[in-house]
């Protein structure tokens, strides 16, 4: 076996896994009326089909005060039991365990969805919540512990294999552990014995409700990632005490609280294996309880090395299995074909804080498994000659999908390289991981035998004789409406030395078209100001990537000028209008970069439509930015859909 540790079974006590991978708990917002509806069922079933050893079903509320998002699971309501039975039966067909995460987020999130006051150990506001919580009384603590018991009984009555008790990420049990959140002076606060009381009592109640035969795991931090929080040495002691209690069958180790919310689901500019030292420290301290590791472990070689070194017993892979549900099966049969997660966080973590269902930039089937998932690709009745014009992510995805169905596909790319605008987006080290999806798509084109023509600008006349044409011709930067300026592309590809020069980047997009040139020019010595008419920069990014972008650019001396709309650029200065006060202000500018959006590159599509009068003309399909300029998410999704429709 190419990955002997990843694929090895695990049998310790009640925990039996066919391999060393787990799909960890994460909110999908796919539930329906508090139960596992069809969309969520198929989402988890897809990962079981792909070979994962266990699915930890996302946080399920243990009490009416617990829901923190719409479309939340209600473990305290026995209506959930039949849906857990169905899910467990489906996962068990693939020898995959079903473990339900029981959760209460305490003061971490606002009360918009529970419509009840936030409950917490003390009236300490969390960093990402606008509300101060209610400090729980003894009676309310008892009521909540009864909620854990009731929720565990519901899981215990179902076909699910066990429960994971969520005490990481500043969820309520973790708030009891923390001297930041827990200021109590009674038996629930102060010493570690007292701060652990809620966790241990909660685990005891869950074990009581769950029964003796099912798995009970716990998720804890290995570090709160804040100087005044619980540190790794104390979490090691907490793990020792959890092992000594005899209550838990595994310990899953993550990190972070709302004060470092941008690191809980680390974006691509955070190093890989970021949390594994915490799992390793806990693994070294416990001897009888398996330890799960998480945190940017998407590369199978990395995960295999972690297990081989004895730093953990199991790897928890969320985004890797989101990007490619067959991550594990492919490691055994065809590791070079794994579709990589690029840690862009756009559709997973990013959608979460927009109260939108989870999606994935590189896997359009996420949340649509019933129609687009494994085993749903339609067969072709007749093999057709298909031309794809444009070698960006959307065009390549269309070519890959059409070729995988058996069509004869030729791809034309006007430049000398495949990848389109993604190649520009990888210009700074913090964003190079985006290029991995391009590398994957290029490899797939080769594997599937697509005829690729580089440096070939196809015209309508060149496409005669094809049965279908897909145009994926992208978009081009719009000109600045306020005066002469470089486009983001011109700034990125420039080899000039910007040392000592004043650069103003006008940001009308809230995305990396503004921040990449700003970072590159700052790296080359420029004094850079990013100016936006919005109240903040980065509004088009997920909250984690927005935070790390702001931090990285601020450390490089980039200044952000907000609520400033550009009026004119001339004579070495840019004039702005303050959108709040109406006042005029100017900034020196030796160079101006205008990130003001793109215009669809649809000239070929119009040319082909003009030629479409003949009966024997090719079917025409448009993909990605040549329809309307958007992101890689839409380009890949539309490429996949068109490739399936041909």
C-alpha positions as CSV (number, residue, x, y, z in Angstrom):
1,X,0.0,0.0,0.0
2,X,1.4,3.5,-0.9
3,X,0.2,5.0,2.4
4,X,0.3,2.1,4.9
5,X,-0.4,4.2,8.0
6,X,-3.3,6.1,6.6
7,X,-4.9,2.9,5.3
8,X,-4.3,0.8,8.4
9,X,-7.3,0.0,10.6
10,X,-7.6,1.2,14.2
11,X,-9.1,-1.0,17.0
12,X,-8.9,0.6,20.4
13,X,-11.7,-0.1,23.0
14,X,-15.0,0.9,21.5
15,X,-13.4,2.7,18.6
16,X,-13.1,0.7,15.4
17,X,-12.1,2.4,12.2
18,X,-11.3,0.8,8.8
19,X,-8.6,3.4,8.3
20,X,-7.0,6.3,10.0
21,X,-9.1,9.1,8.4
22,X,-12.1,11.0,9.8
23,X,-14.3,13.6,8.2
24,X,-14.5,16.0,11.2
25,X,-17.4,18.0,12.3
26,X,-18.0,21.3,10.5
27,X,-21.2,23.3,9.8
28,X,-22.7,22.8,6.4
29,X,-26.1,24.6,6.9
30,X,-27.6,21.7,5.0
31,X,-30.0,20.4,7.7
32,X,-33.7,20.6,7.3
33,X,-36.1,21.3,10.2
34,X,-33.5,20.2,12.7
35,X,-32.9,16.8,11.2
36,X,-30.5,15.3,8.7
37,X,-32.4,16.0,5.4
38,X,-31.6,14.6,2.0
39,X,-29.0,17.2,1.0
40,X,-27.0,16.6,4.2
41,X,-27.4,12.9,4.0
42,X,-26.0,12.8,0.5
43,X,-23.2,15.1,1.4
44,X,-22.0,12.8,4.1
45,X,-22.7,9.6,2.1
46,X,-20.5,10.9,-0.7
47,X,-17.5,11.0,1.7
48,X,-18.3,7.5,3.0
49,X,-18.3,6.3,-0.7
50,X,-14.9,7.9,-1.1
51,X,-13.4,5.8,1.7
52,X,-13.3,7.9,4.9
53,X,-13.2,5.9,8.1
54,X,-15.8,7.9,10.0
55,X,-18.0,10.9,9.6
56,X,-18.4,13.3,12.5
57,X,-21.8,14.8,11.8
58,X,-21.7,18.6,12.4
59,X,-22.5,20.2,15.7
60,X,-26.0,19.3,16.9
61,X,-27.7,21.5,19.5
62,X,-28.1,20.0,22.9
63,X,-30.5,22.6,24.2
64,X,-32.8,25.3,22.7
65,X,-30.3,28.0,23.7
66,X,-27.6,26.3,21.5
67,X,-28.4,27.0,17.8
68,X,-26.0,29.5,16.3
69,X,-26.9,29.3,12.6
70,X,-30.0,28.7,10.6
71,X,-30.5,25.1,9.4
72,X,-29.0,23.7,12.6
73,X,-29.4,20.1,13.9
74,X,-31.5,19.7,17.1
75,X,-30.1,16.7,18.9
76,X,-32.4,17.5,21.9
77,X,-35.5,16.8,19.8
78,X,-36.2,13.1,19.2
79,X,-37.4,14.0,15.7
80,X,-33.8,13.7,14.7
81,X,-33.6,9.9,15.4
82,X,-35.1,8.5,12.2
83,X,-32.8,10.8,10.1
84,X,-29.8,9.6,12.1
85,X,-30.9,6.0,11.5
86,X,-31.0,6.7,7.7
87,X,-27.6,8.4,7.8
88,X,-26.0,5.6,9.8
89,X,-27.4,2.9,7.6
90,X,-26.1,4.7,4.5
91,X,-22.6,5.2,6.0
92,X,-22.5,1.6,7.3
93,X,-22.9,0.3,3.7
94,X,-19.4,1.6,3.1
95,X,-18.0,0.5,6.5
96,X,-17.9,4.1,7.6
97,X,-18.8,5.1,11.2
98,X,-21.4,7.8,12.0
99,X,-20.5,9.9,15.0
100,X,-22.7,12.9,16.0
101,X,-21.1,16.0,17.4
102,X,-23.0,17.5,20.4
103,X,-22.5,21.2,20.6
104,X,-23.4,24.4,22.5
105,X,-21.5,27.5,21.4
106,X,-22.2,29.5,24.5
107,X,-21.4,33.2,24.0
108,X,-19.5,32.6,20.8
109,X,-22.2,33.6,18.4
110,X,-25.2,36.0,18.4
111,X,-28.6,34.9,19.5
112,X,-30.4,35.6,16.2
113,X,-31.1,31.9,15.6
114,X,-31.8,30.6,19.1
115,X,-33.8,33.8,19.9
116,X,-32.8,33.3,23.5
117,X,-30.2,35.0,25.6
118,X,-26.7,33.6,25.2
119,X,-25.7,31.3,28.0
120,X,-22.1,31.3,29.2
121,X,-20.2,30.7,32.5
122,X,-19.7,34.4,33.0
123,X,-20.9,37.6,31.3
124,X,-17.9,37.8,29.1
125,X,-18.4,38.8,25.5
126,X,-16.7,36.7,22.8
127,X,-14.6,38.5,20.2
128,X,-17.0,37.7,17.3
129,X,-20.2,38.3,19.1
130,X,-22.0,41.6,19.5
131,X,-23.8,40.5,22.7
132,X,-22.8,40.1,26.3
133,X,-24.1,36.7,27.5
134,X,-26.2,35.8,30.5
135,X,-24.0,34.2,33.3
136,X,-25.6,30.8,33.9
137,X,-27.2,30.0,37.3
138,X,-26.7,26.7,39.1
139,X,-30.2,25.7,37.9
140,X,-29.4,26.6,34.3
141,X,-26.2,24.6,34.4
142,X,-28.2,21.6,35.6
143,X,-30.7,22.2,32.9
144,X,-28.0,22.2,30.3
145,X,-26.4,19.1,31.6
146,X,-29.8,17.5,31.3
147,X,-29.8,18.6,27.7
148,X,-26.6,16.8,27.0
149,X,-28.2,13.7,28.6
150,X,-31.3,14.0,26.5
151,X,-29.3,14.6,23.3
152,X,-27.1,11.6,24.0
153,X,-30.2,9.4,24.6
154,X,-31.5,10.4,21.2
155,X,-28.2,9.5,19.5
156,X,-28.0,6.3,21.6
157,X,-31.5,5.2,20.4
158,X,-30.4,5.8,16.8
159,X,-28.2,3.7,14.5
160,X,-25.3,6.2,14.9
161,X,-22.1,4.8,16.3
162,X,-21.4,7.4,18.9
163,X,-21.0,11.0,20.0
164,X,-18.3,13.6,19.9
165,X,-18.5,16.2,22.7
166,X,-17.4,19.6,21.4
167,X,-15.3,21.5,23.8
168,X,-12.9,23.3,21.4
169,X,-13.0,26.7,19.7
170,X,-14.6,28.5,22.6
171,X,-17.7,26.4,22.6
172,X,-19.4,26.5,26.0
173,X,-17.6,23.6,27.7
174,X,-14.3,25.2,26.5
175,X,-15.5,28.5,28.0
176,X,-15.8,26.8,31.3
177,X,-12.1,25.7,30.9
178,X,-10.9,29.2,30.0
179,X,-9.8,31.8,32.6
180,X,-10.8,34.4,30.0
181,X,-14.4,33.3,29.7
182,X,-14.9,31.8,33.2
183,X,-14.7,34.3,36.0
184,X,-16.8,32.3,38.4
185,X,-15.8,32.0,42.1
186,X,-18.1,29.0,42.8
187,X,-17.5,25.3,42.2
188,X,-17.5,25.9,38.4
189,X,-14.6,28.3,38.3
190,X,-11.1,29.1,39.6
191,X,-8.9,26.0,39.9
192,X,-8.5,23.5,37.0
193,X,-10.5,21.0,39.0
194,X,-13.4,23.5,39.0
195,X,-13.0,24.6,35.4
196,X,-13.0,21.0,34.2
197,X,-16.1,20.2,36.2
198,X,-18.6,21.1,33.5
199,X,-16.7,19.1,30.9
200,X,-16.4,16.0,33.0
201,X,-20.0,16.2,34.3
202,X,-21.2,16.7,30.7
203,X,-19.2,13.7,29.5
204,X,-20.6,11.6,32.3
205,X,-24.2,12.6,31.4
206,X,-23.5,11.8,27.7
207,X,-22.1,8.4,28.6
208,X,-25.2,7.8,30.7
209,X,-27.5,8.6,27.8
210,X,-25.4,7.0,25.1
211,X,-25.0,3.6,26.8
212,X,-21.9,1.6,27.3
213,X,-21.4,0.2,23.8
214,X,-21.1,3.4,21.7
215,X,-18.2,5.6,21.1
216,X,-17.7,8.8,23.1
217,X,-15.0,11.2,21.8
218,X,-14.2,14.7,22.9
219,X,-12.8,17.6,20.8
220,X,-10.6,20.0,22.7
221,X,-8.1,22.7,21.9
222,X,-4.4,22.2,22.1
223,X,-4.0,25.9,22.4
224,X,-6.4,28.8,22.6
225,X,-4.0,30.8,20.4
226,X,-4.1,33.8,22.7
227,X,-1.6,34.8,25.4
228,X,-4.3,35.0,28.2
229,X,-6.0,31.7,27.2
230,X,-5.4,28.1,28.1
231,X,-1.9,27.1,26.9
232,X,-0.7,23.8,25.6
233,X,0.8,22.5,28.8
234,X,-2.6,22.9,30.6
235,X,-4.4,21.2,27.7
236,X,-2.0,18.3,28.1
237,X,-3.0,18.1,31.7
238,X,-6.7,18.3,30.7
239,X,-6.1,15.4,28.3
240,X,-4.4,13.3,31.0
241,X,-7.4,13.9,33.3
242,X,-9.8,13.0,30.4
243,X,-7.9,9.7,29.9
244,X,-8.0,9.0,33.6
245,X,-11.7,9.6,33.8
246,X,-12.3,6.5,31.6
247,X,-15.1,8.4,29.9
248,X,-13.7,9.1,26.4
249,X,-12.7,6.8,23.5
250,X,-10.7,9.4,21.6
251,X,-9.4,13.0,21.9
252,X,-9.6,15.2,18.8
253,X,-7.2,18.1,19.0
254,X,-7.8,21.5,17.3
255,X,-7.0,25.1,18.3
256,X,-8.3,28.6,18.5
257,X,-11.0,30.7,19.9
258,X,-13.0,33.6,18.6
259,X,-10.1,35.9,19.3
260,X,-8.2,34.0,16.6
261,X,-11.3,33.0,14.6
262,X,-9.4,33.4,11.3
263,X,-7.1,30.5,12.2
264,X,-9.7,27.9,13.2
265,X,-10.1,27.1,9.5
266,X,-6.6,28.2,8.4
267,X,-6.5,29.9,5.0
268,X,-3.8,29.2,2.4
269,X,-1.4,31.7,3.8
270,X,-1.1,29.7,7.0
271,X,1.5,27.0,7.1
272,X,0.5,23.4,6.7
273,X,0.4,21.1,9.8
274,X,-0.3,24.3,11.8
275,X,-2.0,22.5,14.7
276,X,-0.2,19.2,14.7
277,X,2.3,20.1,17.4
278,X,-0.6,20.3,19.9
279,X,-1.9,16.9,18.9
280,X,1.7,15.5,19.2
281,X,2.1,17.0,22.7
282,X,-1.2,15.4,23.9
283,X,-0.4,12.1,22.1
284,X,2.9,12.0,24.1
285,X,1.0,12.4,27.4
286,X,-1.8,9.9,26.9
287,X,-1.3,6.2,26.4
288,X,-4.6,4.5,26.1
289,X,-6.8,7.0,24.2
290,X,-6.4,7.6,20.4
291,X,-5.6,11.2,19.4
292,X,-6.9,12.8,16.3
293,X,-4.9,15.6,14.6
294,X,-6.3,18.4,12.3
295,X,-5.0,21.5,10.7
296,X,-3.9,21.8,7.1
297,X,-3.1,18.1,6.6
298,X,-4.4,18.0,3.0
299,X,-1.3,16.4,1.5
300,X,-1.4,12.6,2.0
301,X,2.4,12.5,2.4
302,X,2.1,14.9,5.3
303,X,-0.7,12.9,6.9
304,X,1.2,9.7,6.4
305,X,4.4,11.1,8.0
306,X,2.4,12.4,11.0
307,X,1.0,9.0,11.7
308,X,4.3,7.2,11.0
309,X,6.0,9.4,13.5
310,X,3.5,8.5,16.2
311,X,2.4,12.1,16.6
312,X,-1.3,11.2,16.2
313,X,-3.4,8.0,15.7
314,X,-5.9,9.5,13.2
315,X,-6.0,12.5,10.8
316,X,-9.2,14.6,10.6
317,X,-9.5,15.8,7.0
318,X,-12.3,18.2,6.3
319,X,-11.4,20.3,3.3
320,X,-9.5,17.6,1.6
321,X,-12.6,15.4,1.5
322,X,-14.8,18.4,0.6
323,X,-12.6,19.1,-2.4
324,X,-12.3,15.4,-3.4
325,X,-14.7,13.0,-1.6
326,X,-12.6,10.1,-3.0
327,X,-9.4,11.4,-1.3
328,X,-8.8,8.2,0.5
329,X,-9.8,5.7,-2.2
330,X,-7.7,7.6,-4.7
331,X,-4.6,7.4,-2.5
332,X,-4.9,3.6,-2.8
333,X,-5.7,3.4,-6.5
334,X,-4.6,6.6,-8.3
335,X,-3.0,9.2,-5.9
336,X,-2.0,11.5,-8.8
337,X,-5.6,12.1,-9.6
338,X,-6.7,13.6,-6.2
339,X,-8.3,17.0,-6.7
340,X,-6.6,19.3,-4.3
341,X,-8.1,21.6,-1.7
342,X,-6.6,25.1,-2.3
343,X,-7.6,26.4,1.1
344,X,-9.3,29.4,-0.5
345,X,-12.1,29.2,2.1
346,X,-14.5,30.8,-0.3
347,X,-17.3,28.3,-0.3
348,X,-16.7,26.4,3.0
349,X,-15.7,28.7,5.8
350,X,-16.7,31.8,3.8
351,X,-20.3,30.7,3.2
352,X,-20.7,29.8,6.9
353,X,-20.5,33.4,8.0
354,X,-22.8,34.5,5.3
355,X,-25.4,32.0,6.5
356,X,-25.1,30.2,3.2
357,X,-24.9,26.5,2.5
358,X,-21.4,25.1,2.2
359,X,-20.0,24.8,-1.3
360,X,-16.5,24.4,-2.7
361,X,-14.5,26.3,-5.3
362,X,-12.9,23.3,-6.8
363,X,-15.7,20.7,-6.4
364,X,-19.0,21.9,-7.8
365,X,-20.8,18.8,-6.6
366,X,-20.7,19.9,-2.9
367,X,-24.3,20.3,-1.7
368,X,-25.5,18.9,-5.1
369,X,-24.4,15.3,-4.7
370,X,-27.7,13.9,-5.8
371,X,-27.4,15.4,-9.2
372,X,-23.6,16.0,-9.6
373,X,-22.0,13.5,-7.2
374,X,-20.3,10.1,-7.6
375,X,-22.0,7.8,-10.1
376,X,-24.2,10.5,-11.6
377,X,-22.1,11.4,-14.8
378,X,-24.4,10.8,-17.8
379,X,-23.2,8.4,-20.4
380,X,-23.0,9.6,-24.0
381,X,-25.1,8.2,-26.9
382,X,-22.8,9.6,-29.6
383,X,-19.1,10.6,-29.4
384,X,-18.9,14.3,-30.5
385,X,-16.0,16.5,-31.6
386,X,-15.8,19.3,-29.0
387,X,-13.7,22.4,-29.1
388,X,-13.0,24.4,-25.9
389,X,-11.6,27.9,-26.4
390,X,-9.8,29.2,-23.4
391,X,-7.5,27.4,-21.0
392,X,-8.5,28.9,-17.7
393,X,-10.1,26.8,-14.9
394,X,-13.5,27.0,-16.5
395,X,-12.4,25.9,-19.9
396,X,-10.2,23.2,-18.6
397,X,-13.0,21.8,-16.4
398,X,-15.3,21.7,-19.4
399,X,-12.7,19.8,-21.4
400,X,-11.9,17.4,-18.5
401,X,-15.6,16.6,-18.0
402,X,-16.4,16.2,-21.7
403,X,-13.3,14.0,-22.2
404,X,-14.0,11.9,-19.2
405,X,-17.4,11.1,-20.7
406,X,-15.8,9.9,-24.0
407,X,-16.0,12.9,-26.3
408,X,-13.1,13.9,-28.6
409,X,-12.0,17.2,-27.1
410,X,-9.6,19.9,-28.4
411,X,-8.6,22.8,-26.2
412,X,-7.3,26.1,-27.7
413,X,-5.4,28.6,-25.5
414,X,-4.3,31.9,-27.0
415,X,-1.3,32.2,-24.6
416,X,1.6,29.9,-24.1
417,X,0.3,28.6,-20.7
418,X,-2.8,27.1,-19.2
419,X,-4.4,28.6,-16.1
420,X,-5.8,31.9,-17.1
421,X,-6.1,34.5,-14.4
422,X,-5.2,32.0,-11.7
423,X,-1.6,32.3,-12.8
424,X,-1.7,36.0,-11.9
425,X,-3.4,35.3,-8.6
426,X,-0.4,33.1,-7.6
427,X,2.0,36.0,-7.9
428,X,2.7,36.4,-4.2
429,X,3.9,33.5,-2.0
430,X,0.9,33.7,0.2
431,X,-1.4,32.8,-2.7
432,X,0.7,30.2,-4.7
433,X,-1.5,27.4,-3.5
434,X,-4.2,28.5,-5.9
435,X,-2.0,27.2,-8.7
436,X,-2.5,23.6,-7.5
437,X,-5.9,23.3,-9.0
438,X,-4.4,24.4,-12.4
439,X,-1.7,21.8,-12.0
440,X,-4.3,19.2,-11.3
441,X,-6.4,20.2,-14.3
442,X,-3.4,20.2,-16.6
443,X,-2.6,16.7,-15.4
444,X,-6.1,15.5,-16.0
445,X,-6.1,16.9,-19.6
446,X,-3.0,14.9,-20.3
447,X,-4.4,11.7,-18.6
448,X,-7.7,12.0,-20.6
449,X,-6.0,12.6,-23.9
450,X,-7.3,16.1,-24.6
451,X,-5.6,17.7,-27.6
452,X,-4.2,21.0,-26.2
453,X,-3.1,23.8,-28.5
454,X,-1.1,26.5,-26.8
455,X,-0.5,29.9,-28.5
456,X,-3.6,29.2,-30.7
457,X,-6.1,32.0,-30.8
458,X,-9.1,30.3,-32.3
459,X,-11.5,32.2,-34.6
460,X,-15.0,31.2,-35.7
461,X,-13.6,29.9,-39.0
462,X,-11.2,27.7,-37.1
463,X,-14.0,25.9,-35.3
464,X,-16.0,24.7,-38.4
465,X,-16.5,21.0,-38.3
466,X,-16.8,20.7,-34.5
467,X,-20.1,19.4,-33.1
468,X,-19.9,21.7,-30.1
469,X,-17.9,24.7,-29.1
470,X,-17.4,25.9,-25.5
471,X,-16.1,29.5,-25.2
472,X,-14.2,30.1,-21.9
473,X,-12.4,33.2,-23.1
474,X,-12.4,35.0,-19.8
475,X,-12.5,38.7,-19.2
476,X,-10.3,41.8,-19.4
477,X,-9.7,44.7,-17.0
478,X,-12.0,47.7,-17.2
479,X,-10.3,51.0,-17.8
480,X,-10.1,53.4,-14.9
481,X,-12.9,56.0,-15.1
482,X,-10.9,58.6,-13.2
483,X,-7.7,58.9,-15.3
484,X,-4.6,57.0,-16.5
485,X,-3.8,54.0,-14.4
486,X,-2.2,50.6,-14.6
487,X,-4.4,47.5,-14.6
488,X,-3.8,44.9,-11.9
489,X,-2.3,42.6,-14.5
490,X,0.1,45.2,-15.7
491,X,1.2,46.0,-12.2
492,X,1.7,42.3,-11.4
493,X,3.7,41.3,-14.4
494,X,5.8,44.5,-14.3
495,X,9.5,43.9,-13.4
496,X,10.1,47.6,-12.4
497,X,11.8,48.5,-9.2
498,X,9.2,50.5,-7.2
499,X,11.6,51.6,-4.4
500,X,10.7,54.9,-2.9
501,X,7.7,55.5,-5.1
502,X,4.2,56.4,-4.0
503,X,1.6,53.9,-5.3
504,X,-2.1,54.2,-4.9
505,X,-4.2,51.1,-5.6
506,X,-7.9,51.9,-6.1
507,X,-9.9,49.0,-4.8
508,X,-13.4,48.8,-6.2
509,X,-13.5,45.0,-6.1
510,X,-12.8,44.0,-2.4
511,X,-10.7,41.2,-3.7
512,X,-7.2,40.2,-4.6
513,X,-7.2,42.1,-7.9
514,X,-6.4,45.0,-5.6
515,X,-4.3,43.3,-2.9
516,X,-1.9,41.3,-5.0
517,X,-0.4,44.3,-6.8
518,X,-0.4,46.2,-3.5
519,X,1.6,43.5,-1.9
520,X,4.0,42.9,-4.8
521,X,4.7,46.6,-5.1
522,X,5.2,47.0,-1.3
523,X,7.6,44.0,-1.5
524,X,9.6,45.9,-4.1
525,X,10.0,49.0,-2.0
526,X,6.9,51.2,-2.8
527,X,4.9,53.2,-0.3
528,X,1.5,51.7,-1.0
529,X,-2.0,53.0,-0.2
530,X,-5.0,50.9,-0.9
531,X,-8.1,53.2,-1.3
532,X,-11.7,52.0,-1.3
533,X,-15.0,53.7,-1.3
534,X,-16.3,50.9,1.0
535,X,-16.1,51.1,4.8
536,X,-13.4,48.4,4.8
537,X,-11.2,46.6,2.4
538,X,-11.5,42.9,1.6
539,X,-15.3,42.7,1.6
540,X,-15.2,40.1,-1.2
541,X,-13.1,37.7,0.9
542,X,-14.1,35.2,3.5
543,X,-13.5,36.6,7.0
544,X,-10.4,34.4,7.7
545,X,-8.7,35.4,4.5
546,X,-9.7,39.0,4.9
547,X,-8.1,39.0,8.3
548,X,-4.8,37.4,7.3
549,X,-4.7,39.7,4.2
550,X,-5.1,42.8,6.3
551,X,-2.5,41.6,8.8
552,X,0.1,40.6,6.1
553,X,-0.2,43.9,4.2
554,X,-0.2,46.0,7.3
555,X,3.1,44.4,8.4
556,X,4.5,45.4,5.0
557,X,3.6,49.0,5.6
558,X,0.5,49.1,3.2
559,X,-2.0,51.7,4.3
560,X,-5.7,51.3,3.9
561,X,-7.7,54.4,3.0
562,X,-11.5,53.7,3.4
563,X,-14.7,55.5,2.4
564,X,-12.7,57.3,-0.2
565,X,-14.0,57.4,-3.8
566,X,-11.6,58.3,-6.5
567,X,-12.4,61.5,-8.5
568,X,-9.4,62.1,-10.6
569,X,-5.7,61.0,-11.1
570,X,-3.2,63.5,-12.5
571,X,-0.1,65.5,-11.8
572,X,1.3,62.9,-9.4
573,X,-1.7,62.8,-7.1
574,X,-5.1,61.1,-6.8
575,X,-8.1,63.1,-5.6
576,X,-10.7,61.4,-3.5
577,X,-14.2,62.3,-2.2
578,X,-14.9,61.1,1.3
579,X,-18.1,59.2,0.9
580,X,-19.3,60.0,4.4
581,X,-18.4,63.7,4.8
582,X,-18.2,64.7,1.2
583,X,-14.8,66.3,1.8
584,X,-12.1,66.3,-0.8
585,X,-8.6,64.8,-0.1
586,X,-5.6,64.0,-2.2
587,X,-2.8,61.5,-2.0
588,X,0.6,61.6,-3.8
589,X,0.8,58.9,-6.5
590,X,3.7,58.3,-8.8
591,X,1.8,55.2,-10.0
592,X,-1.9,54.4,-9.8
593,X,-3.3,50.9,-10.1
594,X,-7.0,50.6,-10.9
595,X,-8.7,47.4,-9.6
596,X,-12.2,48.4,-10.9
597,X,-13.4,45.1,-12.2
598,X,-13.4,43.2,-15.5
599,X,-15.4,43.1,-18.7
600,X,-16.6,39.9,-20.3
601,X,-14.3,38.7,-23.1
602,X,-17.2,37.5,-25.3
603,X,-16.2,38.6,-28.8
604,X,-15.7,35.0,-30.0
605,X,-19.1,34.0,-28.7
606,X,-20.7,36.9,-30.6
607,X,-18.8,35.9,-33.7
608,X,-20.0,32.3,-33.4
609,X,-23.6,33.4,-32.9
610,X,-23.4,35.5,-36.0
611,X,-22.3,32.3,-37.9
612,X,-25.0,30.1,-36.3
613,X,-27.5,30.5,-39.0
614,X,-26.4,27.4,-40.8
615,X,-28.1,24.1,-39.8
616,X,-24.7,22.3,-39.5
617,X,-23.2,24.9,-37.1
618,X,-21.8,23.7,-33.7
619,X,-23.7,23.9,-30.5
620,X,-22.4,26.9,-28.5
621,X,-21.9,27.0,-24.8
622,X,-20.3,29.8,-22.7
623,X,-18.5,29.3,-19.4
624,X,-17.1,31.6,-16.7
625,X,-16.0,35.2,-17.1
626,X,-17.0,35.4,-20.8
627,X,-20.5,35.2,-19.5
628,X,-19.9,37.6,-16.6
629,X,-16.7,38.2,-14.7
630,X,-16.8,36.3,-11.3
631,X,-14.6,34.0,-9.4
632,X,-12.9,30.6,-9.9
633,X,-15.9,29.0,-8.1
634,X,-18.3,29.9,-10.9
635,X,-15.9,29.2,-13.7
636,X,-15.3,25.6,-12.5
637,X,-18.9,25.0,-11.7
638,X,-20.1,26.2,-15.1
639,X,-17.3,24.2,-16.8
640,X,-18.4,21.0,-15.1
641,X,-22.1,21.6,-15.9
642,X,-21.4,22.3,-19.6
643,X,-19.1,19.3,-19.9
644,X,-21.9,17.1,-18.5
645,X,-24.5,18.6,-20.8
646,X,-22.6,18.0,-24.1
